[in-house]
Amino acid sequence: MQTEIIKIIHEKGHFSVAKTEEVVKQEFFIPNLNKLAQQVIANCVPCILANRKLGKREGFLNPIPKDETPLHTYHVDFIGPLESINKNYQHIITVIDAFTKFSWLYPVKTVSADSVLDKLRLQQKTFGNPKRIITDQGSAFTSKAFNDYCAKEEIQHLKIATGVPRGNGQVESSLHSHPSVNKVIT
């Protein structure tokens, strides 16, 4: 009986819990009114449909476990386009070791899988391969060539969520650590 009263009053305007309580209190005394009003409104189909979120749905976050070994995990991304006097090198590939935070900056002419792979192979000659590479979902990192390279070299490739730059925070924070990068290349 009490829930029916709350439901009838709520459905007159699909009020919020507070407004529904206010209207009910003008005519009735119902113990535990707040709790009952919340239950009625939580099960109101028109309110559920009207209040659902539109657009891209939020996903689950999967924290990336940290390793305690240098050169185990690389964070890789592009910086640019940068202004260049001779228009040759307009981007920089940034490779950061997740443990030591040491960064390597490689100027490149194009944002492509080939340019990334060339620089990773160059780095491989000196330091070997990492066990894991973390990138965004740019075309250079989602290409077949990059995925084939990771599979061949037995490197785990983790891609961060689209539109969440803090997911690859090592690289994003390096942009602030190297403010003069633009001046070095030009």
Backbone as JSON, one array per atom type, in Angstrom:
{
  "sequence": "MQTEIIKIIHEKGHFSVAKTEEVVKQEFFIPNLNKLAQQVIANCVPCILANRKLGKREGFLNPIPKDETPLHTYHVDFIGPLESINKNYQHIITVIDAFTKFSWLYPVKTVSADSVLDKLRLQQKTFGNPKRIITDQGSAFTSKAFNDYCAKEEIQHLKIATGVPRGNGQVESSLHSHPSVNKVIT",
  "N": [[0.83, -1.19, 0.0], [1.92, 1.27, 0.85], [4.08, 1.56, -0.93], [2.63, 1.72, -3.29], [1.31, 4.16, -3.02], [3.52, 5.92, -3.06], [4.47, 5.32, -5.61], [2.32, 6.16, -7.27], [2.3, 8.94, -6.77], [4.9, 9.61, -7.57], [4.8, 8.98, -10.32], [3.21, 11.0, -11.31], [4.77, 13.06, -12.15], [7.26, 12.1, -12.44], [9.18, 12.68, -10.46], [12.18, 13.57, -8.6], [13.81, 11.74, -5.9], [13.83, 13.36, -3.58], [11.87, 15.33, -4.17], [9.64, 13.7, -4.57], [9.38, 12.62, -1.99], [8.77, 14.98, -0.61], [6.23, 15.69, -1.64], [4.73, 13.43, -0.91], [4.87, 13.59, 1.9], [3.23, 15.75, 2.41], [0.66, 14.74, 2.46], [0.69, 12.18, 3.64], [1.92, 9.95, 6.24], [4.66, 7.99, 6.16], [6.63, 5.47, 7.33], [10.18, 5.06, 6.95], [10.34, 6.41, 4.52], [12.2, 7.57, 2.72], [13.85, 5.41, 1.93], [11.96, 3.69, 0.73], [11.04, 5.37, -1.34], [13.36, 5.65, -2.86], [13.63, 3.0, -3.77], [11.29, 2.69, -5.32], [11.69, 4.64, -7.32], [14.09, 3.77, -8.43], [13.22, 1.57, -9.8], [11.56, 2.54, -11.74], [10.62, 2.46, -14.96], [10.28, 4.46, -17.09], [11.89, 6.51, -15.97], [14.39, 5.27, -15.8], [14.96, 4.87, -18.53], [14.99, 7.52, -19.41], [17.15, 8.56, -18.03], [19.4, 7.21, -18.82], [22.79, 6.86, -19.89], [24.09, 8.4, -22.74], [25.99, 8.02, -25.79], [29.5, 7.15, -25.91], [30.21, 4.3, -24.04], [31.49, 3.81, -20.77], [34.4, 1.96, -20.07], [35.95, -0.86, -18.44], [38.72, -0.35, -16.31], [41.97, -1.49, -16.64], [44.54, -1.88, -14.75], [48.01, -1.63, -15.44], [50.41, -3.86, -14.52], [53.43, -3.07, -12.77], [56.85, -3.65, -13.49], [59.87, -4.63, -11.91], [62.28, -4.35, -13.26], [64.85, -2.97, -15.2], [64.48, -1.9, -18.59], [62.45, -3.66, -19.22], [59.84, -2.88, -19.83], [58.62, -0.75, -22.33], [57.39, 2.49, -22.99], [55.88, 3.88, -25.73], [55.51, 6.45, -28.12], [54.42, 9.04, -30.43], [55.63, 12.36, -30.88], [54.49, 15.42, -32.02], [52.93, 16.96, -34.94], [55.9, 18.89, -35.37], [57.16, 22.22, -35.7], [59.35, 22.83, -38.33], [62.34, 23.94, -39.79], [63.5, 23.01, -42.18], [61.61, 21.2, -42.94], [61.99, 18.46, -42.82], [62.26, 16.61, -40.53], [59.59, 16.18, -38.7], [58.38, 14.92, -36.64], [58.76, 13.12, -33.54], [59.82, 10.08, -32.26], [59.17, 8.8, -29.19], [60.65, 6.85, -26.77], [60.36, 5.3, -23.76], [61.79, 3.91, -20.9], [60.04, 2.09, -18.59], [60.82, 1.52, -15.96], [63.32, 2.83, -15.26], [62.8, 5.32, -16.24], [64.26, 6.45, -18.22], [64.68, 8.1, -21.3], [64.51, 7.86, -24.85], [64.84, 9.73, -27.74], [63.83, 9.92, -31.0], [64.15, 11.51, -34.01], [61.88, 11.63, -36.73], [60.66, 11.41, -40.11], [58.13, 10.65, -40.91], [54.96, 9.55, -39.59], [54.71, 6.45, -39.08], [54.46, 2.85, -39.21], [56.77, 1.7, -40.19], [58.76, 3.63, -39.6], [58.73, 3.55, -36.81], [59.45, 0.88, -36.35], [62.0, 0.82, -37.48], [63.43, 2.41, -35.64], [63.03, 0.99, -33.27], [64.36, -1.38, -33.89], [66.93, -0.38, -34.16], [67.4, 0.36, -31.53], [67.21, -2.13, -30.38], [69.59, -3.37, -31.11], [71.45, -2.38, -29.32], [70.32, -2.6, -26.7], [68.72, -4.87, -26.62], [65.53, -6.6, -26.72], [62.49, -5.33, -25.26], [60.24, -6.82, -22.87], [57.7, -5.99, -22.98], [55.64, -3.61, -24.65], [54.08, -0.52, -24.48], [51.59, 1.33, -25.98], [49.65, 3.94, -27.66], [46.61, 3.8, -29.59], [47.3, 4.45, -32.17], [47.66, 4.51, -35.78], [50.18, 3.61, -36.59], [50.89, 1.87, -34.6], [48.93, -0.03, -34.54], [49.14, -1.38, -36.83], [49.61, -4.11, -39.18], [52.28, -4.74, -39.66], [53.61, -3.78, -37.34], [52.37, -5.33, -35.36], [53.11, -7.88, -36.25], [55.89, -7.71, -35.92], [56.06, -7.49, -33.11], [54.99, -9.98, -32.4], [56.85, -11.74, -33.6], [59.21, -11.08, -32.24], [58.49, -11.75, -29.74], [57.25, -9.92, -27.98], [55.11, -8.45, -25.69], [52.36, -6.58, -26.58], [50.72, -3.85, -25.41], [47.84, -1.88, -25.64], [46.71, 1.33, -24.9], [43.63, 2.8, -23.7], [41.55, 4.48, -26.04], [41.63, 7.99, -26.43], [42.43, 8.57, -23.87], [44.94, 9.98, -22.7], [46.44, 9.86, -20.36], [46.73, 7.21, -19.87], [49.02, 6.3, -21.07], [50.98, 7.51, -19.53], [53.72, 7.81, -18.99], [54.94, 8.63, -21.39], [53.42, 10.89, -21.98], [54.02, 12.58, -19.82], [56.66, 12.98, -20.36], [56.69, 14.81, -22.35], [56.53, 17.19, -21.05], [58.92, 17.14, -19.79], [60.78, 17.52, -21.72], [60.84, 20.23, -22.92], [62.26, 21.68, -24.77], [62.48, 20.27, -27.07], [61.38, 20.89, -29.54], [62.99, 23.03, -30.35], [65.44, 21.8, -30.61], [65.26, 20.15, -32.83], [64.64, 21.85, -34.96]],
  "CA": [[0.0, 0.0, 0.0], [2.79, 2.44, 0.94], [4.82, 1.71, -2.2], [1.67, 2.14, -4.31], [1.11, 5.61, -2.84], [4.74, 6.58, -3.55], [4.51, 5.12, -7.06], [1.31, 7.03, -7.91], [2.76, 10.33, -6.68], [6.1, 9.75, -8.4], [4.44, 8.91, -11.74], [2.52, 12.22, -11.74], [5.74, 13.95, -12.79], [8.57, 11.43, -12.41], [10.01, 13.55, -9.62], [13.34, 13.0, -7.92], [13.5, 11.17, -4.59], [13.53, 14.45, -2.64], [10.58, 15.95, -4.53], [8.61, 12.7, -4.31], [9.2, 12.61, -0.53], [8.12, 16.23, -0.21], [4.81, 15.62, -1.99], [4.11, 12.38, -0.09], [4.78, 14.08, 3.29], [2.12, 16.7, 2.52], [-0.61, 14.02, 2.63], [0.79, 10.89, 4.33], [3.09, 9.61, 7.04], [5.12, 6.65, 5.8], [7.94, 5.19, 7.91], [11.22, 4.69, 5.97], [9.91, 6.99, 3.25], [13.34, 7.77, 1.82], [14.26, 4.11, 1.39], [10.91, 3.21, -0.19], [11.02, 6.24, -2.52], [14.52, 5.28, -3.67], [13.34, 1.72, -4.43], [10.27, 2.91, -6.35], [12.27, 5.4, -8.42], [15.11, 2.93, -9.06], [12.54, 0.59, -10.65], [10.66, 3.24, -12.65], [11.15, 2.26, -16.31], [10.48, 5.72, -17.82], [13.03, 7.25, -15.4], [15.6, 4.55, -16.2], [15.21, 5.16, -19.94], [15.29, 8.95, -19.57], [18.41, 8.9, -17.38], [20.54, 6.39, -19.26], [23.88, 7.63, -20.5], [24.22, 8.27, -24.19], [27.36, 8.14, -26.26], [30.44, 6.07, -25.66], [30.1, 3.73, -22.71], [32.74, 3.68, -20.04], [34.89, 0.59, -19.98], [36.67, -1.21, -17.23], [40.13, -0.02, -16.33], [42.85, -2.61, -16.33], [45.86, -1.33, -14.44], [49.14, -2.39, -15.98], [51.35, -4.12, -13.42], [54.78, -2.56, -12.99], [57.92, -4.61, -13.3], [61.02, -4.05, -11.18], [63.47, -4.62, -14.04], [65.1, -2.01, -16.28], [64.33, -2.31, -19.99], [61.4, -4.68, -19.33], [58.66, -2.28, -20.45], [58.81, 0.52, -23.01], [56.25, 3.3, -23.39], [56.27, 4.43, -27.04], [54.51, 7.32, -28.75], [54.94, 10.09, -31.3], [55.45, 13.77, -30.54], [54.46, 16.2, -33.25], [54.0, 17.51, -35.77], [56.65, 20.03, -34.86], [57.59, 23.15, -36.73], [60.71, 22.53, -38.75], [62.83, 24.89, -40.79], [63.7, 22.34, -43.46], [60.45, 20.33, -43.15], [62.36, 17.05, -42.9], [61.89, 15.86, -39.34], [58.5, 16.89, -38.05], [57.88, 14.11, -35.52], [59.75, 12.44, -32.71], [59.37, 8.87, -31.58], [59.65, 8.78, -27.8], [60.69, 5.52, -26.16], [60.72, 5.51, -22.35], [61.86, 2.72, -20.07], [59.08, 2.29, -17.5], [61.44, 1.4, -14.64], [64.32, 3.87, -15.0], [62.28, 6.57, -16.81], [65.19, 6.94, -19.23], [63.97, 8.25, -22.57], [65.22, 8.0, -26.11], [64.06, 10.54, -28.67], [64.28, 9.69, -32.36], [63.43, 12.31, -35.01], [61.45, 10.89, -37.92], [59.98, 12.22, -41.12], [56.73, 10.26, -41.04], [54.34, 8.77, -38.53], [54.39, 5.18, -39.73], [54.97, 1.64, -38.56], [58.15, 1.5, -40.63], [59.67, 4.51, -38.85], [58.81, 3.02, -35.44], [60.2, -0.38, -36.37], [63.41, 1.14, -37.71], [64.02, 2.9, -34.4], [63.05, -0.11, -32.29], [65.46, -2.3, -34.29], [68.17, 0.31, -33.8], [67.52, 0.25, -30.07], [67.39, -3.56, -30.08], [71.01, -3.71, -31.29], [72.2, -1.98, -28.12], [69.7, -2.96, -25.43], [67.87, -6.04, -26.72], [64.1, -6.31, -26.78], [61.74, -5.32, -24.02], [59.22, -7.88, -22.79], [56.38, -5.39, -23.16], [55.58, -2.26, -25.2], [52.78, 0.12, -24.25], [51.38, 2.41, -26.96], [48.26, 4.3, -27.89], [46.06, 3.0, -30.69], [47.58, 5.1, -33.45], [47.76, 3.59, -36.91], [51.52, 3.02, -36.65], [51.0, 0.82, -33.58], [47.91, -1.06, -34.77], [49.37, -1.94, -38.16], [50.01, -5.51, -39.26], [53.74, -4.81, -39.56], [54.0, -3.62, -35.94], [51.91, -6.52, -34.63], [53.97, -9.0, -36.67], [57.18, -7.51, -35.26], [55.9, -7.85, -31.69], [54.81, -11.44, -32.3], [58.12, -12.39, -33.96], [60.2, -10.81, -31.19], [57.87, -12.19, -28.47], [57.01, -8.73, -27.16], [53.7, -8.24, -25.39], [51.98, -5.23, -26.98], [49.53, -3.36, -24.71], [47.34, -0.62, -26.18], [45.9, 2.06, -23.93], [42.3, 3.19, -24.15], [41.51, 5.63, -26.94], [41.17, 9.23, -25.83], [42.87, 8.69, -22.48], [46.39, 10.1, -22.79], [47.12, 9.51, -19.1], [46.98, 5.78, -19.89], [50.43, 6.15, -21.42], [51.46, 8.69, -18.81], [55.18, 7.98, -19.08], [55.25, 9.42, -22.58], [52.77, 12.2, -21.87], [54.77, 13.43, -18.89], [57.96, 13.3, -20.95], [56.53, 16.01, -23.17], [56.83, 18.32, -20.17], [60.32, 17.03, -19.39], [61.61, 17.9, -22.85], [60.17, 21.36, -23.58], [63.08, 22.27, -25.83], [62.59, 19.32, -28.18], [61.07, 21.59, -30.77], [64.14, 23.84, -30.72], [66.56, 20.92, -30.95], [65.09, 19.6, -34.18], [64.56, 22.88, -36.0]],
  "C": [[0.88, 1.27, 0.0], [3.55, 2.66, -0.37], [3.89, 2.14, -3.33], [1.43, 3.64, -4.24], [2.3, 6.36, -3.42], [4.8, 6.49, -5.07], [3.54, 6.05, -7.78], [1.78, 8.48, -7.91], [3.98, 10.55, -7.58], [5.73, 9.81, -9.88], [3.66, 10.12, -12.23], [3.48, 13.19, -12.43], [7.13, 13.37, -12.87], [9.59, 12.32, -11.69], [11.22, 12.8, -9.09], [12.9, 12.43, -6.57], [13.07, 12.27, -3.63], [12.17, 15.07, -2.92], [9.43, 14.98, -4.27], [8.32, 12.63, -2.81], [8.43, 13.83, -0.07], [6.62, 16.18, -0.47], [4.09, 14.58, -1.13], [3.89, 12.89, 1.34], [3.65, 15.08, 3.49], [0.81, 16.0, 2.85], [-0.52, 12.79, 3.54], [2.0, 10.85, 5.25], [3.46, 8.18, 6.69], [6.5, 6.45, 6.42], [8.91, 4.72, 6.81], [10.89, 5.21, 4.57], [11.06, 7.11, 2.25], [13.74, 6.46, 1.15], [13.23, 3.58, 0.39], [10.87, 4.04, -1.46], [12.19, 5.91, -3.44], [14.26, 3.98, -4.44], [12.34, 1.9, -5.56], [10.89, 3.6, -7.57], [13.34, 4.59, -9.15], [14.48, 1.91, -10.01], [11.56, 1.22, -11.63], [11.26, 3.19, -14.06], [11.29, 3.57, -17.08], [11.67, 6.54, -17.29], [14.35, 6.59, -15.8], [15.96, 4.89, -17.65], [15.6, 6.62, -20.16], [16.67, 9.3, -19.02], [19.59, 8.08, -17.84], [21.55, 7.27, -19.98], [23.92, 7.34, -21.99], [25.68, 8.4, -24.58], [28.19, 6.93, -25.9], [30.32, 5.59, -24.22], [31.48, 3.62, -22.07], [33.12, 2.22, -19.96], [35.57, 0.34, -18.65], [38.13, -0.83, -17.38], [40.93, -1.24, -15.92], [44.23, -2.05, -16.02], [46.96, -2.24, -14.95], [50.13, -2.61, -14.84], [52.75, -3.62, -13.77], [55.79, -3.66, -12.73], [59.09, -3.9, -12.65], [62.33, -4.27, -11.92], [63.66, -3.54, -15.1], [64.95, -2.66, -17.65], [63.31, -3.44, -20.18], [60.21, -4.14, -20.12], [59.02, -0.93, -21.06], [57.45, 1.18, -23.21], [56.67, 4.01, -24.67], [55.13, 5.29, -27.58], [55.23, 8.32, -29.66], [54.7, 11.45, -30.67], [55.42, 14.5, -31.88], [53.07, 16.3, -33.82], [54.61, 18.76, -35.15], [56.98, 20.96, -36.02], [59.05, 22.87, -37.06], [61.12, 23.5, -39.85], [62.93, 24.2, -42.16], [62.61, 21.33, -43.79], [60.81, 18.85, -43.28], [61.84, 16.26, -41.71], [60.82, 16.62, -38.57], [57.92, 16.13, -36.87], [59.04, 13.49, -34.76], [59.11, 11.19, -32.14], [60.0, 8.9, -30.2], [59.54, 7.37, -27.28], [61.17, 5.73, -24.72], [60.71, 4.17, -21.63], [60.99, 2.97, -18.83], [59.74, 2.26, -16.12], [62.39, 2.56, -14.35], [63.84, 5.26, -15.42], [63.24, 7.2, -17.81], [64.46, 7.03, -20.56], [64.93, 8.43, -23.73], [64.3, 8.77, -27.04], [64.65, 10.37, -30.07], [63.49, 10.57, -33.33], [63.1, 11.45, -36.23], [60.7, 11.82, -38.86], [58.49, 11.91, -41.2], [56.26, 9.5, -39.8], [53.88, 7.47, -39.18], [54.96, 4.02, -38.93], [56.43, 1.42, -38.94], [59.13, 2.37, -39.84], [59.81, 4.03, -37.4], [59.68, 1.77, -35.41], [61.68, -0.15, -36.62], [64.09, 1.56, -36.41], [64.05, 1.83, -33.31], [64.15, -1.12, -32.61], [66.82, -1.69, -33.96], [68.43, 0.19, -32.29], [67.79, -1.19, -29.65], [68.86, -3.97, -30.18], [71.83, -3.41, -30.04], [71.64, -2.59, -26.85], [68.9, -4.27, -25.46], [66.4, -5.62, -26.75], [63.49, -6.19, -25.39], [60.79, -6.52, -24.01], [57.84, -7.33, -23.14], [56.54, -3.99, -23.73], [54.16, -1.74, -25.0], [52.67, 1.3, -25.2], [49.93, 2.86, -26.91], [47.76, 3.46, -29.07], [46.2, 3.72, -32.02], [47.82, 4.08, -34.54], [49.13, 2.93, -37.01], [51.64, 1.84, -35.7], [49.94, -0.28, -33.74], [48.09, -1.75, -36.11], [49.78, -3.41, -38.08], [51.52, -5.65, -39.07], [54.2, -4.71, -38.11], [53.58, -4.84, -35.12], [52.74, -7.75, -34.99], [55.34, -8.92, -36.0], [57.09, -7.94, -33.8], [55.75, -9.35, -31.51], [56.12, -12.17, -32.57], [59.15, -12.25, -32.85], [59.71, -11.21, -29.8], [57.76, -11.03, -27.47], [55.51, -8.61, -26.95], [53.37, -6.78, -25.73], [50.67, -4.86, -26.28], [49.14, -2.02, -25.29], [46.47, 0.05, -25.14], [44.56, 2.43, -24.54], [42.39, 4.44, -25.02], [41.0, 6.85, -26.2], [41.55, 9.4, -24.37], [44.39, 8.79, -22.46], [47.11, 9.7, -21.51], [47.38, 8.01, -19.0], [48.41, 5.44, -20.27], [51.18, 7.34, -20.82], [52.95, 8.9, -18.86], [55.54, 8.88, -20.25], [54.65, 10.81, -22.46], [53.53, 13.11, -20.92], [56.14, 13.79, -19.45], [57.87, 14.53, -21.84], [56.84, 17.26, -22.35], [58.3, 18.3, -19.74], [61.26, 17.5, -20.49], [60.99, 19.1, -23.59], [60.97, 21.93, -24.74], [63.23, 21.34, -27.02], [62.35, 20.02, -29.51], [62.27, 22.41, -31.25], [65.32, 22.99, -31.17], [66.46, 20.46, -32.4], [65.15, 20.68, -35.25], [65.88, 23.55, -36.26]]
}
